Amino acid sequence: MKLTVYYDGLCQLCSREMKYIHGIPRATERIEFVDYTDPGFDARAEGLDPVALDWYFHARTAEGQTLIGVDAFIAMWKVVPRFGWLAWLASKPGFHSLFRLGYWCVAHVRRWLPRRQQSCPLNPKTTV
């Protein structure tokens, strides 16, 4: 099964990053991209807190484990070709703390960035 990543399709930074990852060969074989701003998406039906989902990047493993923030990115980087080294580096104790701090800053600044007028779907499986 695939890793499911939940992204903000109205955030220009988030959707641009997910579009980049989506374009990497074999990434879509390993990741299901879900735009949680799609009107048909119900976070609670997925067992997710909509407020936390809007603040932090989330991923769900094939086993059903929900990962948040840097840990969600690490899980995504592990399955994307060319990003394994980044997952390895971010998993190291000292670097993990630095990545968490950096991510916390980006997550809070992201809320002030310009928003898209419409969601940015990546593929037909984007909506739930």
C-alpha positions, 0 to 999 in steps of 0.5 A, a space after each residue: 500500500 501507499 503512504 498517504 500525504 495530506 497537503 493544503 492545495 490552497 497554499 502556493 508553497 505546499 501545492 508547489 512542493 507536492 506537484 514537484 514530488 508528484 512529478 518524480 518518476 515512481 512517486 505516485 506508485 508509492 504516495 497517494 496525494 490528498 488535498 485536504 482543502 478539496 470540498 469533498 474531503 472530510 478530515 474527521 471521517 479520516 480520523 484527523 483533526 481538521 485544525 491540526 491538519 491545517 497547521 501541520 503536514 500529515 501523512 498516514 502509513 500503509 499500516 494506519 500510523 499518522 505522522 505529523 510535521 517533520 516525521 511526515 516529511 521523513 516518511 515521504 522522503 523515504 519512499 520518494 526516489 532521490 530523497 532517501 538521503 534527506 530522510 536519513 539526515 533528518 532522522 539523525 538526532 541532532 539534525 532531527 531537532 534542527 529540521 523540527 525547528 525549521 519546519 515549525 518556523 515554516 509552518 507558522 510563516 506559511 499561514 501568512 503567505 498568499 493563498 490560491 483562489 482554487 485548490 491545485 489538484 495533482 491527479 484524479 485521486 486527489 479528491 476523497 
